[in-house]
Amino acid sequence: LYFSAQEGILIFYHIKDLQYEIKICADISQPISSLIFSPDYTSLLLVTDQGTVYSYRPDRSGEAVKLLDTSSSCFLAADFLTPGNNYCVSVTISGEVQVWSLEDGTFLSKLNLGVEVHVT
C-alpha cells in the first residue's frame, strides 16, 4: 500500500498476515495531490497541485525523480498516456492538455480544449 503524507512524503506499508512494515520511499517536500501507477505497475507518478510531476520506481527503491515542472497554479492532474509507460498527459484549469516524455520530461505536444476543466 502506497500513500502520501501531507508534507510530500511517499510512504509504503508492506502488509503480510497480521504484520506490517512501514518504509519512507521519497520526500519531495511538496504536498502530493495524486499517485498514479503505470498500467504495468512498474512506475508511480507523484503529482503535486503546484504542477510538478515525479516518477518513483518501486523496484529501484531510489528517490523520486522530477520529470516535469509546469510551475502553474492552473495545473489539475496528470496520468500515463497508454499503451506503455513512455508518456504522460497533464491538464490545466484552462483546458490545455499537454503531452510529456517520461524519459526526460521533454514537452512534446499540446491541445487546447477551449473550455475550463474541473476535477471531481
N, C-alpha and C positions, 0 to 999 in steps of 0.2 A: 504494500500500500504506500503510494507516494502522496504527500500533501505539502502545502507550503504554509509557513507561518507568516504573520502579517509583516514581519521585518524583512522578508525576502529570503528566507531560508528554506531550502528544499530538504524535506525530511522523508526518510524511508522507514517504514515499520515492516520488519520481517516477522511474520506470524506463523508459528508451527505448533499445532495442537494447542496447549494451554500456555505456551511460552512465547515471548516476543522479544525482539531486539530492536533498538532504535539507533538509526545512523543518520548523521547530518551529512548530506551529499554535497550541497553547494550553498554559498551565501552570496547573493547578488546585490544585496543592500538596497533593493527597491521592492516595494510591495508587488507580489506576483498576483495577477488577476486571473490567469488561467494556465492549466497544464494540459498539454495535448500530446498523446502518444502517436507515433507514426503508425501507419497501417500494419507494419510488421513488428511493432513493439520494440524496435532496436534503438529508437531515439525519442527523446522527450523535449517538446518545445515549452519553454517557460516564457510567458508573455506578461509584460508589465503594462499598467494603464498609462504609462508615460511614453509608450511607443518603442520599447526595447524588447527584442526577442533573443533569447538564449537557447542553446542546444545543450542537452545533457544526455550522454550515452551511458546507461546503467552498466553495460558490460565493461566499460573502460574505467569506471569509478574515479573519474577525474573531476576537475572543476567544470562548471558550466561555461560554455564558450559564447561570447557575444556574437550574434550573427548579423543583426542589423539594429540600427537606432534611428527611428524615424523622427525622434525628438518632436513629436507632435502631440499636443493635448487633444487633438481630434481623433487620435488612434483608438479603435474599438477592439479589434480582435485579429488573430492570425490562426492559420491552420496549414496542415500539409496539403499540397496540391498533388493528388494521386492520379495515376499509379506511381509508385516509387516513393523515395524519400529525398529527392533532389531539390525540390522546390517548395516554397512557402507562399501563401497568399495572405495579404492583410487588407483590411478595410478601414476607412476613416469615416467619421460622422458625416462629412460632406458627400460621401458616396464614391470615393475614389478607391478602386480595387487595384492593388499592386502585387506584382509577382517578383519574388526574390530567389536568388540561388542560395541554397542552404550550405553549399560547399564553402563559399567565401563571402556571403552577404551582398553580392552584387545585385543592384536593381536591374530588372530585366524588362518589365513592361507595366503599363497601367491602363485602366479603363475607367472612365468617369460615367457613373450610372445616372447622373443628373438629378438624383433625389437624396434627401437626407436619410441616413441609416441609423437605426436604433437596435440595440441588443436587448432581448427579453429573456 
